[in-house]
Amino acid sequence: MWEFLELILEMKEKVCSKAVRNALIAGLVMAPVAGNASVIGDTWEAFTKNDKITIATVNYLKSTEDYVKTKDKSGKTYEEFAYQTEWGQNVGVFYNSGMVPVYGKKVRARLNVGYSHMFKLLDDYTGGVHNWNAGQKIFKSKDCFQSGTQYKCADTEGFGKVPVASATIGWGKGNMEIGRGFFNAGMITTSNPDDATMSSYEGVMFKNLFTNDYGRTVVDGALVNGFMAGNEDEMGSLTGGSNYYDTDPLEYDYLYTARVRHNFDKASVSFGYGEASDYLRRFYTDAWYRHDIDAQTFLRSNFQYYYNRSAGHLWEEDVEKGMAAFDEYASILSYDFTLRRDAVAVMYGYSTVSAPNSVRDDKYGSFSYGFGNAKGYLKLPTTGGYHGFRGDGTDAHVIALQYDLRHFGLQDLVLAYRYHWAERPTLSKHTDYDHFVMGSAEEHVVEIKYEPKAGPLKGFYTNFKQSFFRPDADYAQLEATDPSYKADNTAIKFTLGYSFQL
């Protein structure tokens, strides 16, 4: 009970922040309440008539078992194969008002505000320390200190925050959100499957739907100047440093992005673009086509291409500091084919990466999926449960098998297995002399998902994923004296969530 009261008091304090006040004031100004009691009454009735309060809870566990060599705060060295674990409970309360007429019945507006709190249940690290801004990214890092070239932290803590405080303007088949919120538009996203809490942005997001005889076209985009990561409690600046160990990243002023998606009857094509000012440009296109073989069988083919490029002097600064993932450009070409019959689906996917980095000794960089700290859109079939397979020169493959239990009355319960394998040129250190070879890696992923779409359990979801990443000595760039299992990793991710409206 006392924890709940403290949560409410913390929410009250945070809601009074400048950003939240501005968003609420902006929304109220849009409402036609000028000096007329009846108008004020009508506005208040519309404001509260269709309002809703949503409660969202997520219990999240992440654990990895890998080889750790680290020093605690006293300087003692730990070198062993050990687990690193974080377990937390997140509770969110989100309020959306009813829509208030602003310009006749054509334009309407509403207010949105939300608060979430992550309660720390457990954390465990080898030597009691973790790398700053790393860990499992569920909690905030604290009690941090410099250890050689790395910044480490001796503790974590739970936190509360206001990720949503905005006004939404709606018209016809479109809307615009102004303020702070969960923005999924253009080439920015608010979360990926591994996130315990969603990240939020500050700025403007818009979406609009167009329909015609050829299908449906969705145009969306955003202009943002602030970002709050899932494990942060304050809205901060947009920063560079695609290497998240940079403790003093550079800042850029704004990020703009837009996307066009057109859906035909059995096909779709998309184009997206985003640019972080003086920092980075990103472009992508994808297209898919569904071919029906019979009443229960179809083949879905998908093609994707991503291109990143330096956009100015700020990216060059990150390159010089060794914090950039690549020199001037990086690209990914990917395709996949999914054959589904009834409850069974089989998929094959492939991707190839180009991302040179002249600062590294081996000249191989990686493809970065975001705009510095802002999350970016990237949805590759070859991304593993633990490893991304985005290194320069990587050719990655995946075969997946999926089965849902529709014939047992559980069509929303899905069992899946994925086998990933990849090769990339790398500088071998596992011999008496350095030389370039083709390294290889594989990953096995087992996943169980359950998310009812209807019935009394609608709003409930659970996901269990276990990944076994096994690179060879060359792919992992191990030294000749390193044990062969040094780069092996076994990761477990478990999510149990439920959302409902009061």
N, C-alpha and C positions, 0 to 999 in steps of 0.2 A: 504494500500500500504506500509506504513512504517513498519507494522508488518511483511509483507512478506520479505522486505529487511533485517530486523533484523534476520529473520529466515535463510536467505541465508548466512549472515555473520556468524551466529552461526554455521551453517553447515560447512563453510570453516574452522573455527577454530577447530572444532571437528575432521574433516577429517584428519587434520594434526597430530592427536595423534599417538603415537608410534605403537600401535597395528594395526591401519589402514595402516600406512606407510609400516609396515612389510608385511602385507597381499598383498598390491599392488606390492611391490618390488618382493615378492615371485612369483606372477603371471607373472610379466614381465620377470623374469629370465628364466621362463619355455619357453618363446617364442623364436624361433630360429632367432635372429636378429643380428647375429654376423657379423658386418662390411660390409655387402653387401647391397647396396642401393636398388636393386631389391627385395632382401629378406625382407628388412625392409618395402618396399612398399607393398609387398604381405601380409606380416603379418598385417600391418595396415589396409589393405582392408578387410582381414578376421575378424579382430578385430571389425570393424565398420559395416560390411555388414549386419549382422543379429542381431545387438545389439538392445536392447529395453529399454524403460523407462516406468515404471509403477507408476501411481499415485493411492494411496489408501487412502480413507477417512472413518473415523468411528466416528459417533456421539453416545455417550454412556451416559446413565443415570442409576444410581443405587440408590435405596432408600429403607430404612428399617424403620419400625415402631415397636419399642419395648420399654420395661421399662428400663429407664436409671437412674442410681444413680452415679453422678460424681461431681467433684469439678472443678471450673474454676481456672484460674491462680491466682486470688485474694484469693482463699480459700472458696468461696461461694459454698454451696452444692445445687445441682439440683437433684430432685428425681421425675420423672414423666414419663408418657407414651408419647413418642415423636418420631419424624422422624429424621433420619440422611440421608442426601442426598449429592450426588456428580454428577455433570454433566459436561462433557468435550467433546471437539472436537479434534480428532487426524487426522493429515495429514502426509502421508508418501510418499517419493520419492525414488524409487529403480531402480538402473541401472544394467543391465546385458550386458556384451559385447558379441560379436560374438565368436564362438569357433575358436581358433587358433591351427593349426597342431603343434604337439610337436614331435611326432615320426611317421613320415609318415602320413597315414590316420587312423592309429589304435588308437592313443592317441592324444587327443585334450584338450585345456584348455581355460578358460574364467575368467574374473574378475567380481566380484559382489560388489556393494557398495550401501548402503541405509541410508537415514536419515528420522527420524520421529519427530514430535513435537506434544505434547499434550497441547492444549489451555484450560485453566480453564474458564469455563462459570459460574459455581455456586457450592458453598458448604455450608452446613448448619448442625451444630451439636448442641446438647443440651449443654448449658453452653458455647458454642463456642469452645469446646475442643473435641479431639478424642484420643483414645489409639494409641500410636506410632506404626507405621507399620500396623495399622488396617484400620480404616475408611472403605471406600469402595474400596480402593486400585486402584484408578484411578490417583491420584496426588501424588506428593512428600510431605511428612510431614515436617513442619518446625516450628521454635519457640517452641521447646520441653522443658519439665521440668519434674522433679521427683515429683510424687504425691503419698506419702505413698510407697506402694510396686510396683506401676505402673509408667510407663513412658508415659506422655501425651504430646500432641502437641496442640498449640493454632491456627495453621494456616496450609494451604496447598499452593502449587504453581504448575503451569504448568512447563513443562520442554521439552528440546529437546535432542536427542541422536542419535548416529550412531550404530544401532543394527546389521548392516551387513557390513562387510569389509573382503572379502575372495576371494580365488582363487578356481575354480572348475576344476578338472581333470576328463575327461570322456574317457571311453573305452568300446567298445562293448555295453553290456547291464548293465554297471555299472558306478559309478562316485564316486569321493571323494571330499569333500569340506574342505579346510584348512583355518583357520583364525577364524573370528567372524561371526556367522550367526544363523538362526533359525533352530536348530537341532531337528528333530523328528526321533529318531532311538533308537533301543534297548528298554530300559525302561526309557528313558527321553523324555519329550515333551516340546514344547515351549509355550503352552497355554491350557486353559480349557474353557468351554463355558462361564464362568463368567468373563473372562479377557477382559479388554478394549484394552490393547496393549500386544503384544507378548513378551515373554522373549527370551533372546539370550545367546548363549554359546560361549566360546573360546576354540578351539582345532581342532580336526579332526573328520569328520563324513563320513561314506561310506555306499553305497548301491549297491547291485548287484542282477540281475534277472537271474535265471536258468530255462530253460524249458525242459520238456521231455514228454514221452508218458503218464505219470501219472499226469501231471498238471504243475503248475508254483511254483517255490520256490524263495522266496525273503529273502536275508540275509542282515541285516543292523546292524550298530553299531556305537559307538563313543568313543573317548577318549578325555575328556575335563578337563581343569584346571582353568576355569573362568566362572562366571555367572553374568548376568545382568537381574534383575527382570523387569517385565513390567512397574512398576512405579519407576524405577531407571534410571539414566542417565550415569552411569559409569560402566565399566566392573570391577567386584569385585572378591574376592576370593570365593571359595567354602566353605561354613560354615555349622556347625551343628546347634543345637538349633531347633529341630522340633517344639518347642513352639516358635512362632515368636515374643513373648514379650521379649525374651532374647536380651538385648541391647548390650551384649558383647559376641557373640557366638564364639565357638572355630572354627578353620579352619582345613580343611584337604587338602592334596596336589592335588589329582586328582580323577576322576571318570571314570570308563570304563564300557561299557555295550554292549550287542549284542542280536540279536533276529533272529530266523528262523521261517518263515511262509510258509506253503505249502498249496496251493489251489487246491483242486480237482474240479470236475465238479459241484457238489452240496454240498461240504463240505470243511472245512478248519481246520488246526491245527497249533498252534503257541507255541513256547517256548522262554522265554526271561530271561536274567540274567543281573544284574548290581551290581557293588561294589564300594563304596566310601572308599578310603584307610583308614584303621584303624578305620572305623566308622560304616558302615552299608552295609549289603548284601540284595538284593531283587531278588526274583524269581517269575515267573508266567507262567502259561500255560492256554490255552483256546482252545476249539474246538466247532465248530458248524456244524449242518447238516440241509439241507433244503429238506423237503419231499413235493413233488407236489401232491396235492389231485385231482385237475382238472385244466383246462386251466386258471382259474382265482383265484384259491385258493391254498395256500401252508402253511405248518407249519414249522417254523424255531426253532430249539432247540439249546441252547447255554449253555456251561459249562465253568466256570472259577475258578482258584485257585491261590491265591497270598500268598507268604511267605516272611516275613522280619526277619532278624536275626542280632544281634550285630556282628560287625566285628573287634572289638578291643578296645583298651583303651580309645579312644576318645568317643565312645558311652557310655562307663562306666562313664566317666566324666559327660556327660549330664544326666545320670541316677542319679548320686550323687547330681547334682545341681537341680534336679526336672524338668529338661527341656526335658527329653526324653518321648516319647509317651508310651513306654512299657519297660519292663526290658530287656529280652534277645531275645524274639521272638514275632511275631504276625502273624496271618493268617486270611484269608477270603476265604470261600467257597461260590460260587454263581452259580445259574442257572436261566434261564428264557426261556419262550416259547412264540412265537409270531405267531398268526394265522391271516393271511391276505387274504381277499377276495376282489378283485377289489380295490376300493378306501378306504376300511375300514380295520383297523388292531386292534387287541386286544392282549394285552401282560400281562403275569403274571411273576413276578420275585421274587427271594428269595436270601438272603445272611445271613450267620452267621459268627460272628467275635470272635476271641480269641486273647486277648492282655493284659495279666496281668501286673500290675505295682505295685510293693511292696512299692514304695515311697508314693503313695497316701494313705490317711486314709482309703478309701473304697477298696483299692487294685485293682481297675479297671482302666486300661489304655485305649488306643485307637490305631487304626491302622493308621500309617502315610503313606501317598502315595508318598512322595518324598524322596530325599537323603539330608535331611536338607533343605537348601534354594533352591537346584536344584529341578525342577519339575519332578515328577515321573509319570509313566503310571499307571492309574487305571480307569477302565471303568465299573462301576457297574450299573445294572439296578435299584437298590434300592436307589441310591443317589438322594436326593430330590433337589428341586430348591433352598432351603435355607440350610437344615440340611443334614449332611453327613451320619448319622446312622452307624458310624464306631467304636462305643464304645465297650469295652470288654464285651462279653456275649450277645451282641445284636443279636436278630433274627429279620430281617427286611423283609417286604413284599411290593410289589407294584402291582397294577392293572392299566393298561393304556389303553386308547381308543384314536385312531388317525384316522383322516379322511382328505383326500385331495380332492380338488375341481376339479378333472379332468373332471367331467361331466358338469362343468360350464366353461370349457376352461381354468381353472387355476390349472393345475396339480401340480404346484410348490407351491401353497398356502396350508399349512397344519395347521389343528386345532387339538390340543391335550389336553387331561386331564389325570392326574395321581393322584391316591390315594395311599399314603404311610402310613404304620402303622408298629410299631415296639415295642418290649418288651426287657427289659434288667434288670438284677438284680442290685439293687442299694441300697445305704444306705439312708433310709428314715429319713428325718429331719422334717417331717410335723406333728409329734406327740410330746408328752412330753419326749419321750426317743428315741434314735437312734436304728433302727433295719433294717435288710435287707428284702426287698420286691421286687416284680416284678413291675417296673414302665413301663408306656406305653406312646406312643406319636403317633401323626398322622400329616400328611401334605397333603394339597390339592394343586396341581399345575395346572395352566391353561397356555397354551402356544399357540402362533400364530407365524408361521414362513412362510416367503416368500422369495425364492431364485430362480429366473428364471435360467434355465440351457441353454436356447437358446433364440434367438430373440434380439430385440433392448434393452431389459433391462438386458441382461446377464452381470454379474458383480455387479449387485445391490442385496442387501439382507437386510432384516429387521427381527427382532425377538422381541417379547414381551412376558415376562414371569412374572406371579404373583404367589407367593407362600404364603400359610397360614400354618405356623408351630404351632401346639398346643400340647405341652406335658402336662402330668398330674404333680401334685406336687411332686410325687416320682421320676419320670424320670428326672425332672428338679432339683431335690435335693433342693427344697425350704424349708426354715425354717417355723416353725409353725405359725409365725407372718406375713409371706409374703402373699400378695394377690395372689389368684389362677392364675391370668393372668400374673404374673410377667415374666414368661419365654416365653410368646407368642410372635410370630414375624410374621409380614407381610412384604414381600419383593417384590419390583418391579425392574425388569431389562429390559431395552429397548435399542436396538441396531439398528442403521440405517447406512448402509455402502455402499460404491460404489468404485469399482476399475476399471481402464481402462488404456490402453497403448497409449502413445503419438505417 
